Amino acid sequence: MKTTRRSHTKSRNGCIQCKLRRIKCDEKYPQCSHSASSSQTLESPITSSSQSTSSIPSKLLGEPLALPITPSGLHVGDLELLHHYSTITYRTLPAVCGPDLHDLWQSQVVQLGLRHEFLLRGILAVSALHLAYLHPHRRESLALRADAHHSTALEIFRDVLNHVDQSNCVAIFAFSCFIVVLAFATPRRTESNDFEKDIFDWFHMIRGCNSVLQTQWETVSSSFLAPLVRKGMAHEAAGPHQTSDFDRVTGLLQLCASARLAQDRENTNAYALAIHELLNTYTQVSIRMRRKEDFIPTIFVWPISIPQRYLDMLRDRQPEAMIILAYYSALLQHIDNQWYMCGWARFLVAEIDAALSEEWHEWLLWPKEVTGFSVA
């Protein structure tokens, strides 16, 4: 008599131990039959009710990601990146602002990333770039992994920016803190056009994230990122003294009085506002440096505060706009010791120097001196 095979239902929800042994799991909880004999507990997929996410409101997290798995059930490469981030890289971020925010970036942001793929991939990309910096012999392969995660993160992120709400605004703000590292730590391109595209992409995204903060202020400021928001918004009144850097930047106002701009009030006002915001950034950085406080996040406020008209003129390579950027580059020299910023200030000044005709080179003497740039 011919028998019929009993049908079975395929499942991907078995425990990791059975997957590693490549045997069928009966998915009994908390222990499957195969694991019971060895006293192993079933490792179930992460859910939104997991105790590890209790510190973050569930409405801000969204649904857990359904990430693909290898036949062994493990992504060893990505596990390495996540481990490196959670043990080392998180301490080096520009928005860490001291030990009091370590748990925020080490644990809570990672938990949030498990619910928002663009944030998780941003974390993995930054970690890969940091590993590449620490291990030059692995630089090529790690740079490729970083680029893969970075590209996917940006593709998703740009779409998310068109649908901002309470469920994703906190993740967007967290991702904005990685944008700076990703923009500068990614291997520099040799073509000037690519260099400019990268810079303008960074400016555009970080300004877009700031718009999110403005429209979703209540949600973001009441989230676990509130301490970071408060520190970023802190503003100190300038003291009676001025630094030599302040005097140098003040001299940029002479650009606005040039004959070239005499009949162009709109451009003149845009330059004046960009210079004013740069003066304010120099002042705030000076105050924090004098108090031995973390000043790195303050440096990255300037791209957010400048008018769009100034960016338009910078994109058009107007000399005045490029000179102002060179003076901002001199400020970046203060963080040249950070792994993601190494050599960037000098590189920017060199690009600007090459783009400007000789009549403008006198304006670049101070930025060149500060960044250690010299023509061979």
C-alpha positions in Angstrom: 0.0 0.0 0.0 1.4 3.4 -1.0 1.8 5.8 1.8 1.8 9.5 1.7 4.6 11.6 3.3 3.5 13.7 6.1 3.7 17.4 5.2 5.8 19.7 7.3 6.0 23.4 7.8 9.3 25.2 7.3 10.3 27.7 9.9 13.2 30.1 10.5 12.4 30.6 14.2 14.5 27.8 15.6 17.1 28.4 18.3 20.6 29.3 17.4 22.0 26.0 18.9 19.9 23.9 16.5 20.8 26.1 13.5 24.5 25.7 14.3 24.0 21.9 14.6 21.8 21.9 11.5 19.0 19.9 13.0 15.3 20.7 13.1 14.2 22.6 16.2 10.8 22.0 17.8 10.8 25.6 19.0 9.5 24.8 22.5 10.1 27.7 24.8 12.2 28.3 26.9 14.1 25.1 25.9 13.7 23.0 22.8 14.0 19.2 23.2 17.5 19.1 21.8 18.7 22.0 24.0 17.1 20.6 27.2 19.6 17.8 27.5 22.4 20.3 27.5 20.6 22.9 29.7 20.6 25.5 26.9 17.9 28.1 26.7 16.1 28.9 23.5 17.4 32.2 22.1 14.3 33.8 20.5 14.3 36.7 18.1 14.3 40.2 19.7 10.9 41.7 20.2 9.6 45.1 21.1 8.8 43.9 24.6 12.4 42.8 25.3 13.7 44.0 28.6 16.8 45.4 26.9 14.7 48.2 25.3 12.7 49.2 28.4 14.5 52.5 28.6 13.2 53.6 25.2 9.5 54.3 24.6 8.2 51.6 22.2 6.4 54.2 20.0 9.9 55.6 19.1 11.4 52.3 18.1 9.1 50.8 15.5 9.1 47.1 14.6 12.3 45.0 15.1 14.3 44.4 11.9 14.0 41.1 10.2 17.7 40.8 9.2 18.8 37.9 6.9 20.9 35.2 8.4 23.7 33.0 7.0 23.3 29.2 6.9 25.1 29.1 10.3 22.7 31.7 11.7 25.5 34.3 12.2 26.9 37.4 10.4 30.4 37.2 11.8 31.6 40.3 10.0 28.7 42.5 11.2 29.0 41.0 14.7 32.6 42.1 14.7 31.6 45.6 13.7 28.8 45.8 16.3 31.1 44.5 19.0 33.8 47.0 18.1 31.4 49.9 18.1 29.9 48.9 21.5 33.3 48.4 23.2 35.5 51.1 21.5 34.2 53.3 18.7 31.3 54.8 20.7 33.8 56.6 23.0 35.3 58.4 20.0 32.2 60.0 18.6 32.0 63.8 18.3 28.6 63.8 20.2 29.6 61.7 23.2 30.3 64.8 25.3 31.9 63.0 28.2 31.4 59.8 30.3 27.9 60.8 31.3 26.7 60.0 27.8 28.6 56.8 27.4 25.6 54.5 28.1 23.5 56.5 25.7 25.8 55.8 22.7 27.0 52.4 23.8 23.7 50.8 24.5 20.6 52.9 23.9 21.4 54.1 20.4 22.3 50.5 19.4 18.9 49.3 20.7 17.2 52.0 18.7 19.3 51.0 15.6 17.8 47.5 15.9 14.5 49.0 15.0 15.7 51.4 12.3 17.9 49.9 9.6 19.4 53.2 8.4 20.7 53.9 12.0 22.0 50.4 12.5 23.8 50.5 9.1 25.2 53.9 10.1 26.6 52.4 13.3 28.2 49.5 11.4 29.7 51.8 8.8 31.3 54.0 11.4 32.7 51.0 13.2 34.1 49.6 10.0 35.8 52.9 9.2 37.3 53.0 12.7 38.6 49.5 12.4 40.1 50.4 9.1 41.9 53.3 10.7 43.2 51.1 13.5 44.2 48.2 11.2 45.8 49.6 8.0 46.4 46.0 6.7 42.6 45.5 6.6 41.8 48.9 5.3 40.6 47.9 1.8 38.2 45.2 2.9 36.9 47.2 5.8 36.4 50.3 3.6 34.3 48.2 1.2 32.1 47.0 4.1 31.8 50.5 5.4 30.8 51.8 1.9 28.2 49.1 1.5 26.5 49.9 4.9 26.9 53.7 4.3 25.3 53.6 0.9 22.3 51.6 2.0 21.9 53.7 5.1 21.8 56.9 3.0 19.4 55.4 0.5 16.9 54.5 3.3 17.6 57.7 5.3 16.8 60.0 2.4 13.4 58.3 2.0 12.7 58.5 5.7 13.4 62.3 5.7 10.3 62.6 3.5 8.1 60.8 6.1 9.2 62.3 9.4 7.0 61.6 12.4 7.2 60.6 16.1 8.1 57.0 15.3 11.4 57.9 13.5 12.5 61.4 14.5 14.7 60.2 17.4 16.5 57.7 15.1 16.9 60.5 12.6 18.5 62.8 15.1 20.8 60.0 16.4 21.8 59.2 12.8 22.7 62.9 12.3 25.5 62.5 14.8 27.0 59.8 12.7 26.8 61.8 9.5 29.8 64.0 10.5 32.0 60.9 11.1 30.8 59.2 7.9 31.5 62.3 5.8 35.0 62.8 7.1 36.2 59.3 7.8 35.3 57.9 4.4 38.5 57.8 2.3 39.0 61.1 0.5 38.5 61.2 -3.2 41.2 62.6 -5.4 38.8 64.4 -7.9 37.8 67.9 -6.8 34.3 67.4 -8.1 33.7 64.4 -5.9 35.2 66.2 -3.0 32.7 69.1 -3.4 29.8 66.7 -3.8 30.7 64.9 -0.5 30.9 68.2 1.4 27.6 69.5 0.0 25.9 66.2 0.7 27.1 66.4 4.3 25.9 70.0 4.6 22.5 69.1 3.2 21.9 66.1 5.4 23.0 67.7 8.6 20.8 70.7 7.9 18.0 68.4 7.1 18.4 66.7 10.4 18.3 70.0 12.2 15.0 70.7 10.5 13.7 67.4 11.9 14.8 68.6 15.4 12.8 71.8 15.0 9.6 70.1 13.8 9.8 67.3 16.3 11.3 69.2 19.1 9.0 68.0 21.8 9.5 64.3 20.9 13.2 64.5 20.6 13.8 66.6 23.7 11.7 64.2 25.8 13.5 61.1 24.5 16.6 59.4 25.9 18.7 61.8 23.7 17.5 64.8 25.8 20.9 65.2 27.6 22.6 65.4 24.2 20.1 68.0 22.9 20.5 70.1 26.0 24.3 70.1 25.7 24.1 70.9 22.0 21.8 73.9 22.6 23.9 75.4 25.4 25.1 78.9 24.5 27.5 80.9 26.6 27.8 84.7 26.5 31.2 85.9 25.3 33.6 87.4 27.9 35.3 90.7 27.7 38.4 89.3 26.2 38.9 88.3 22.5 41.3 85.7 21.1 43.6 86.3 18.1 41.5 83.8 16.2 38.4 86.0 16.8 40.3 89.0 15.4 41.3 87.1 12.3 37.8 86.0 11.6 36.5 89.5 12.2 38.8 90.7 9.4 36.7 88.6 7.0 34.0 91.3 7.3 36.2 93.4 4.9 35.1 90.9 2.2 31.6 92.3 2.5 32.9 95.8 1.7 34.6 94.9 -1.5 33.7 96.7 -4.8 32.6 93.3 -6.2 29.7 93.2 -3.7 28.8 96.9 -3.7 25.6 96.4 -5.8 24.6 93.0 -4.4 23.0 93.4 -1.1 21.5 89.9 -0.9 25.0 88.2 -1.3 26.6 90.8 1.0 24.1 90.0 3.8 24.5 86.2 3.3 28.3 86.5 3.6 27.9 88.8 6.7 25.6 86.3 8.4 27.9 83.4 7.6 30.9 85.3 9.1 28.8 86.3 12.1 27.9 82.6 12.8 31.5 81.6 12.3 32.6 84.3 14.9 30.0 82.9 17.3 31.3 79.3 16.7 34.9 80.4 17.4 33.7 82.2 20.6 31.8 79.1 21.9 34.7 76.8 21.1 37.1 79.2 22.8 34.9 79.3 26.0 34.7 75.5 26.2 38.4 75.0 25.5 39.2 77.4 28.3 37.0 75.5 30.7 38.4 72.2 29.5 34.9 71.1 28.3 34.1 69.1 25.3 33.9 71.5 22.3 33.8 69.1 19.4 30.0 69.2 18.9 30.1 73.0 18.9 32.4 73.1 15.9 29.7 71.3 13.8 27.0 73.9 14.6 28.2 76.3 11.9 27.1 74.3 8.8 23.6 74.3 10.4 23.4 78.0 11.1 24.7 79.5 7.8 22.1 80.8 5.3 21.2 78.8 2.2 22.2 81.7 0.0 25.8 81.3 1.3 25.8 77.6 0.4 24.5 78.5 -3.1 27.5 80.8 -3.6 29.9 78.2 -2.2 28.5 75.7 -4.7 29.2 78.3 -7.4 32.8 78.6 -6.2 32.5 82.3 -5.4 35.9 83.5 -4.0 34.4 85.1 -0.9 32.4 82.0 0.0 35.4 79.7 -0.4 37.6 82.0 1.8 35.0 81.9 4.6 35.1 78.1 4.3 38.9 78.2 4.6 38.6 80.1 7.9 36.1 77.4 9.1 38.7 74.8 8.1 41.2 76.5 10.4 38.7 75.8 13.2 38.5 72.2 12.2 42.3 72.0 12.8 41.5 72.0 16.6 40.1 68.4 16.2 42.7 67.1 13.7 43.7 64.6 16.4 40.4 62.8 16.1 40.7 59.7 13.9 37.9 60.7 11.5 39.3 64.3 11.0 43.0 63.6 10.5 44.3 65.8 7.7 40.9 67.2 6.7 41.5 70.8 7.6 44.7 71.0 5.6 43.0 69.2 2.7 40.2 71.7 2.5 42.5 74.6 2.6 44.6 73.1 -0.2 41.5 72.5 -2.3 40.4 76.1 -1.8 43.9 77.4 -2.5 44.0 75.5 -5.8 40.6 76.8 -6.8 41.3 80.5 -6.2 43.3 82.9 -8.4 46.4 84.5 -7.0 44.7 87.8 -6.1 42.8 86.0 -3.3 45.8 84.1 -1.9 46.6 86.8 0.7 43.3 85.9 2.5 44.5 82.3 2.8 47.8 83.0 4.6 46.3 82.6 8.1 44.3 79.4 7.3 47.4 77.9 5.7 49.5 78.8 8.7 47.0 77.2 11.1 46.6 74.0 9.2 50.3 73.6 8.3 49.7 73.8 4.6 52.5 75.0 2.3 53.0 74.9 -1.4 55.9 72.6 -2.4 
